[in-house]
């Protein structure tokens, strides 16, 4: 078991130096202490978040999504650095867009993100019944086929569309899902997310927590599904692989875990229903799953194949992705 711990910790523990743009001034996840000013600011943010959730969670889900869309429009105006990153990233990844089209899409990204924020707030309320996203016709069969191999499944996903609802929908469909995540910068916010996920039946392994490698192994050995978002730059061992047409530092842990345990690999996210057929309940979205072969070339090659699939999905639904971060910062 010690060998397994070492093997997996090489892929999931935070060991990579993070650019200053991605790191708070002091990060308690790294054993640092907040300054008095930072403590006061974080406490105020947490109290405000709790108050807003208490006030808004009884609202109907459609009201919450509408309020979130309004908040997204305001955020687009109030945060110039993130707005600039959004425009720069869109210009690189989708060069065919004119300046006007890019501006409209950038605004749409913020509106969609606000919509998903409102959806997440709705999920926090026990008064709001969960409306799961449906599986695309063949996707559930693909996931079931990989699961039947009995060696576990690494389910790679992305912050694309309503990702918290995607996880809840998988659990509702009978998937034995455990999500690998990083703790929030404020432990109180982590507990807030825990409330949401536990209500929805989603188990979580925090990769910086004691015993995380052992829990990962046990999840896969029992034939479970390990959900791993890996579309954002993060504090983990990484390799450079093309992402949306540009070399990007990408987490290599999921590929290492799959290759060393023999688990199957799939990519699954929310995706538009083909032909523009929209359901009033699902918002015109469904869950689609694509199997990724382990193949040859080791962890770097497998990571590149995963990135190819994630890139294809993001470009098929660009307004649903979080473009407002320095994904390609050296």
N, C-alpha and C positions, 0 to 999 in steps of 0.2 A: 504493500500500500504506500510506503514511503516513496518508492520509485514512481508510482502513479501520481502522487502529490507533486513531486518535482517536475514530472513531465507536463502536467497540466498547468502548474503555476507558471511555467515558462510561457504559456499562452494566454493567461488570463489576469495575471497580477499587474498593477500599474508600475511599469519600470521605465517608460520612455519620457524624456524631458518634454514638457509641453510648452509651445510658444506662449509668450506673455499675453498675447491677445486672447488666448483661450483659458487663462488661469486667473482666478481671483487673487487679490494681493496677498491674502493669507488663506490657506485652504486646510480646514480641520481634518479633511480626509487624508491629508499628507502628514498629520501629526502636528500641524502648526496651530497657533492660537490666534484668534481674531484680536484686532486692536479694539480699544473701547468704542471708537467711532464705528467700526465695522460691526461690532456686536449690537450696538444701538440700532444701526440701519437694518440689520437682518431681523432683529426682534420686531421692529416696526413693520417690515415687509410680511413677516409671518402673521402678526396680529391682523394686519389689513387683509391678508389672504383668507384667514379664518373667518373674519367678519363678513367678507364678501360672499364666501361659500355658504355661511349660515343664512345670509339674507336672500341669496339667489337660488339656492338649491330647490326650494319648493316651487319655483317657476316651472311652467311647462317647457319641455325640451325645445320646442320651436321658438319660444321666447328667448331662451338661453342662447341658442345658436344665432338668433338675430342680434342679440346684444353683443355676442362675440364678434360677429362680422363688423359691427360698428366700432368695437374696440380695435379690431385689426386696421380699419381705415385710419383711426387716430394714431396708432402705433407707426404706421407708414410715414406719417408726417413728423412724429416726435423723435424718431431715432435715426439721425442722418448717417451714422457709421454703418448700421445694419442695412439701411436703404442702399447705400453705396455698394456694399458687398453683394446685395441682391442683384443690382443692375450689372455689376461686373461679372458675376457668376453666370447670369443668364446670357450675357453677351458672348461669353466664351463657349458655353455649352450649346446654345442655340443661335449660331451666328446669322442665320437667315432672317431673324427678326429685325424689323426696322426699329428705329429709336422709339417711335410712337407705340408700336406693338410691344416692345420690351417694357415700356412704362406701364402700359395697361396690364401686361402679365404680372409685373412686379406688384402692382396694387392688388391684383387678384390673388397673388400668393398670400399677402397679409390678410385679405378677407377670408380666404379659405382656412388659414391657420386660426383665425378668430372663431370661425364656425366650429372647428374641431375642438377648440378650447371650451366653447359653450357646450359641446357634446360631452366632453369629459366631466364638466361640472354636473351635467344632468345624470351621468352615471354614478356620481357620488351620492345621489339622493335615493333612499330606499323607496320613495314614492314613485320613482320613474321606472317602469318596467323595461328590462333590457330587450331591445330589438336587435337580434344578431344579424350580421351580414351573411347572406347566403354564400355557399360555395359555388364556384363555377362548376359546370356539370362534370368535367373529368378530373378536377383538382382534388376532390375528396378521395377519389379512387387512387390517385397517384400517392397521396399521403398515406393512405391505408396500406398500399402495396409496400412502401418503404418501411413502414412501422412493423409489418408482419415479418420482416427479416429478423427482428428480435434483438438487434444490436443498438437500438436507439436511433433518434433522428436529430440532427442539427438543423433547426428550422431558422434559416437566416431571413431577417426581415429588415424593414426600413421605416423611418419616420415619414411615411407616405400616406396621406389621408388620415382617417381616424384610427391611429394605431392602437390606442387602448381598447377601442371597440373590436378591433381585429382579434386581439388576444382573448377578450371575453367571448367572442363568437366561436373561437376554436374550442374553448372549454365547454361551451354550450353544446357543441357538436360532438362531444365525447372525447376530445383529444386530451391526452395525459400531458398537459403543458406545464413546464417550469421555465420562467424567463430569467435569463442572465442579465443583470443590470448593474449600474454603478450607483452608489449612494448619492443622494443630493448633497450639494455643498452645505446645506443646513439640515442637520439630523431631524429637525421638526418637520421639514418639508418631506423628507423621506417617509416619516411616519404617516403623513397625510396621504402620500401615494400608496402606502401599505394598506390604509383603510379602503381605498378604492379597489385595489387589486384583490384583497381578501374578500370583499363583498362580491366580487365578480368570480371568485373561485380560482384566481390566477396565483400560482405559487411563484416566489421570487428567490433567487440566489444572488446576493450582493457579492460581487467578485472580490471586494476587499475584506470581506468578513472572514473570521476564523472558520476553517473547515470547508470553505467554498470548493476547493478542488475535489474533496471527497464527495460532497453532495452532487457535483457535476457527474462524477463517475457513477455514482449510485443511480442517478436519474437515467443515464444511458443504459446501464446494465439491466435495469428493470424494463427496458424497451420504451422508455418515456421520450418525450419530445422536448428538446432544449431550445427555447426561443432566444435568438441572439440578434439584436439590431446591430448592423455594422456599416451603416452608410455615412456616419459622421466621423470626423477626426477625433481621436480619443487618446487617453493616457494608457495605452497598452502597447506591447511589442507589435511592431508593424512592418510591413514591406511596402515597397512602392509598386503600385499596379495601376493601369489605366482606369479612370473613373470619369464617366461623362466626357470621354475624349481627351483627358488630361492626366498625366501621371500624378498619383495622389498617395499619400501615406495611408495605408489601410490595415486595420486589425488583422493579424494573421492567426490569432488564437482559434477562431472557429475551424479553420482548415486544419490546424495542427491537431485539435481535439478529434476531428472526424477521422483523419488519417491514422492516428495512433490508437483509436478505440474501434475502428471499423464501422462507426455509425454512418448511416446514410445522410446525404445533404440535400435539402430542398431550399428554394427561395419562395417565400410566400408573402404577399401584401394585399392590401385593397387595390382594386383595379376597376376601371370603368366597365360597365356592361356594354358589350359590342352593339353597334347600331343605334346608340343613343337611347335605348330602352331604359327608362327610369322608373324605379319603384319609389313610391312616396315614403315608404318606411326605410329603405336602404339608401336613399339618396342617389340611386343609379349606380351603386357600387356593389362589388362582389369580391370574395376572396379567391385568388388564383394561386396555384402552386406549380412550380416547375422543378423537376428533379435535376440535380447537378451531379454528373458523374465524377467520381474521385479521380480517375484518369492517372496520367503520368505527369512527372515534372515536380512532384512534391507540393509543399504548402503554398509556395509562391504562385505556381501555376493554377492551383485550385482557387486561391484567392482572386486571381485575375478572372477566372470563369464566373465566379460569384459576382464580381464587380460588373462584368458584362451584362449579366441578367438584371442586376439592380439598376444599372444605367438605362437599359431598355425600358424598364417599368417606369422610372422617373420621367423619361422623355415622353412616354405615352400619357402621363398625367402630371405635367410640369407644375401646374398651380397647386398641386397637393403636397409638394416637397418643401423643406425648410432651406431655402436658398440663402437666408440672411446670416450666414456664418462663414468664417474663413476656412473653407474646406481644403483649399490648396495652399495654405500658408506654409512656407518652408520651415 
